[in-house]
């Protein structure tokens, strides 16, 4: 079995804080991405508007305001919807416009027989009526009120059934409606699981239509983000083999299918980050397939004009970083054979560091998991002369500094030869400003790295302590959270400079 790899013990407090911050950032990024997807749902509404070319949110809001309905009007409309089929389109269209108002959505679900009539129209044999009823359901699915989403439950088995429906547009509409409803409550998700949402989604992966695949990716990602997904949903997904379909779609997407690739990449990320059964994913060759994907994207990054490329690269790097953090029962880590991966990660860092600084952290996290306790990848980083690029980023931000310092620790942990290379590349002068920093995290990991360098490169101690070392010790010696690290450096000073045994106290 594979499990998450344990990190070195020399800076456990810092790494634990990093992991906690990493989890918080993942939550924030997921939330931000979900908000972006809510925007895309409004765009789907534009597509269902007859002749709505160039409409914007303000125009749609004004349109909704002009279609207010009272409870009495809704009840009258329900009666109209039970007439002859040829007389239903006009009241259905009026209902759809009115359902853009949340107060009308709530009133509609409270009117007797409203949902029964709407679901009956959704399942009727007349395609134009069925489509307009589907649009009404889609409008209802936009509500943030739990009452509205629960009222839509009678429609969910039909929404699933019609995913193999008569038209591409109808299938897309059903998928986005399901995706909207999935967000709202665990009860809705449980109902969908019982109704076979996983095997139904698996069948949708065979669709040749780009819009269907993108809508599927959206709905599926909403399901995978739910709080109960690791326990209830992802095991079913892994058992169904759906991850292989997701990977197949992701790897085969052309530039025209860029939106599909983004959705599938995030689906894969949610599965991997759950750590439900990454051993299975590793055995299926997920790492060996994602590595060439990233290398290819890095080679094309300067040629590919895409404003959202980071939304594709980010989840793939996260998948890879998480899988690289796994070890099997014997303590063996996942092997990556292609050294071009390291170059690709640094290409991404340079490309995204100004406009999308979060991508720097993502790439560094993967570099960290590549180099921890791994002399092959650490040597590759040094031999390809990537260390200067790392050192230039030390002042980028606190988060980036902590990640780079952790990578430098990975290098120093490998012993004398590696520490000497760090010294020759000028790590110590680059580290000096951080050693003076008032931030406890920054100072702690810097002092730990300094202690490691002094252990393997004692000849640097004289110049360091003569120039700034003693002032740094004096600066931090009274800080309780840094006592252990400061004492270790002080001990090195006593042992290496004065040659004393049993060093005196600093007090």
CORKA-V977478 format. One record per pair of residues at least 12 apart in sequence whose ideal C-beta (glycine too) atoms are under 7 Angstrom apart, sorted by the first residue. I is the first residue (numbers start at 1). J is the second residue. D is the distance in whole Angstrom. If there is no record, write none. Layout:
BEGIN
I;J;D
I;J;D
END
This chain:
BEGIN
1;279;5
1;328;7
1;329;5
2;278;6
2;279;4
2;282;6
2;326;4
2;327;7
2;328;5
3;326;6
3;327;6
4;275;7
4;325;5
4;326;6
5;325;5
5;326;6
5;327;4
5;333;6
7;372;6
8;372;7
8;409;7
8;413;6
10;409;7
10;448;6
11;409;6
11;445;5
11;448;5
14;402;7
14;441;6
14;444;6
14;445;5
15;406;7
17;441;6
18;402;6
26;273;7
30;225;6
33;266;7
37;218;6
41;142;7
41;176;6
41;180;6
42;57;6
44;176;5
45;60;7
48;135;5
48;173;7
60;100;7
63;97;6
64;97;7
64;100;4
64;101;5
67;94;7
67;97;4
67;98;4
68;98;7
68;101;6
68;104;7
69;98;5
69;104;5
71;107;5
71;111;6
74;107;6
74;108;5
74;111;5
74;114;7
75;111;5
77;91;5
77;94;7
77;95;6
78;111;6
78;113;6
78;114;6
78;117;5
81;117;5
81;121;6
82;117;6
85;126;5
85;129;6
88;121;7
88;129;5
89;128;6
89;129;7
89;132;6
92;121;7
92;129;7
92;132;4
92;133;6
92;136;7
93;132;6
95;136;6
96;132;7
96;135;5
96;136;5
96;139;6
99;136;6
99;139;4
99;140;6
100;139;6
102;143;6
102;145;7
105;140;6
105;143;5
105;145;7
105;148;5
106;145;6
106;147;7
106;148;6
109;147;6
109;148;5
109;151;4
115;151;5
115;154;6
118;133;6
118;136;6
118;137;7
119;154;5
119;155;5
119;158;7
121;133;4
122;134;6
122;137;6
122;155;6
122;158;6
123;158;5
127;166;7
131;170;6
134;170;6
134;173;5
134;174;7
135;173;7
137;152;6
137;155;6
137;177;6
138;173;6
138;176;7
138;177;5
140;152;6
141;177;5
141;180;4
141;181;5
142;180;6
146;184;6
146;185;6
149;181;5
149;184;4
149;185;6
149;188;6
152;181;6
153;188;7
153;191;6
156;181;7
156;191;6
156;192;6
156;195;6
157;195;5
159;174;5
159;177;6
159;178;5
160;195;6
160;196;7
160;197;6
160;200;5
162;174;5
163;175;7
163;200;6
163;204;6
164;203;7
168;209;5
168;211;6
168;212;6
171;212;5
172;211;5
172;212;6
172;215;5
175;215;4
175;216;6
175;219;5
176;215;5
176;218;7
176;219;7
178;219;5
179;218;5
179;219;3
179;222;5
182;219;6
182;222;4
182;223;5
183;222;5
186;228;6
189;223;7
189;226;6
193;232;7
198;236;5
198;237;6
198;240;5
198;242;7
199;240;6
201;216;6
201;220;6
201;242;7
202;240;6
202;242;5
202;245;6
204;216;5
205;245;4
205;249;6
210;257;5
210;260;6
213;249;6
213;260;5
214;259;5
214;260;5
214;263;6
217;260;6
217;263;2
217;264;5
217;267;6
218;263;6
220;267;5
221;263;6
221;266;5
221;267;5
221;270;6
224;267;6
224;270;4
224;271;6
225;270;6
229;274;6
230;274;4
230;276;5
234;271;6
234;274;5
234;276;5
235;276;6
237;271;6
238;276;7
238;277;5
238;280;6
243;268;7
243;271;6
243;281;7
244;284;7
246;264;5
246;267;5
246;268;5
247;268;7
247;286;7
247;289;6
249;264;5
250;264;4
250;265;6
250;268;7
251;289;6
251;293;6
258;306;6
261;312;6
262;308;7
262;311;5
262;312;5
265;312;5
265;315;4
265;316;5
266;315;5
268;315;7
268;319;6
269;315;4
269;318;5
269;319;5
272;319;5
272;322;5
272;323;6
273;318;7
273;322;6
278;323;6
278;326;5
281;323;7
282;323;6
282;326;7
282;334;6
286;323;6
287;320;7
287;323;5
287;334;5
287;336;6
290;316;6
290;319;6
290;320;5
291;336;6
291;338;5
291;341;5
293;316;6
294;316;6
294;317;7
294;320;7
294;341;7
294;344;5
295;338;7
295;340;5
295;341;6
295;344;5
297;313;6
298;344;4
298;347;4
298;348;6
301;347;6
301;351;5
310;352;6
310;356;5
310;359;5
313;348;6
313;359;7
314;359;6
314;362;6
317;362;5
317;363;6
317;366;5
318;362;6
320;366;6
321;365;5
321;366;4
321;369;5
324;366;6
324;369;4
324;370;6
325;369;5
333;374;7
339;380;5
342;370;7
342;377;7
342;380;6
342;381;6
342;384;7
342;386;7
343;384;7
345;363;5
345;366;6
345;367;6
346;386;6
346;389;6
348;363;5
349;363;5
353;396;7
357;397;7
360;393;7
360;396;6
360;400;5
361;399;6
361;400;6
361;403;6
364;400;7
364;403;4
364;404;6
364;407;7
365;403;7
367;407;6
368;403;6
368;406;5
368;407;5
368;410;7
371;407;6
371;410;4
371;411;7
372;410;5
375;414;5
378;410;6
378;411;5
378;414;6
378;418;7
382;421;5
387;425;5
388;425;7
390;404;5
390;407;7
391;427;7
391;430;5
394;430;6
398;439;7
398;442;6
401;434;6
401;442;6
402;441;6
402;445;6
405;445;5
405;446;6
405;449;6
408;422;7
408;427;6
408;449;6
409;448;7
409;449;6
409;452;7
412;449;6
412;452;4
412;453;6
415;456;7
416;456;5
419;452;7
419;453;6
419;456;4
419;457;5
420;457;6
422;453;7
423;453;7
423;457;5
423;460;6
428;453;6
428;460;6
428;464;6
431;446;6
431;449;6
431;450;7
432;468;6
434;446;4
435;447;7
435;450;6
435;472;5
436;472;6
436;475;6
440;481;5
440;482;7
443;476;6
443;482;6
444;481;7
444;482;6
444;485;6
447;482;7
447;485;4
447;486;7
447;489;6
448;485;6
450;489;6
451;485;7
451;488;5
451;489;5
451;492;6
454;492;4
454;496;7
455;492;7
458;496;5
461;492;7
461;493;7
461;496;4
461;497;6
462;497;6
465;493;6
465;497;6
469;493;7
473;486;6
473;489;6
473;490;6
477;506;5
490;503;7
490;506;5
491;503;5
END
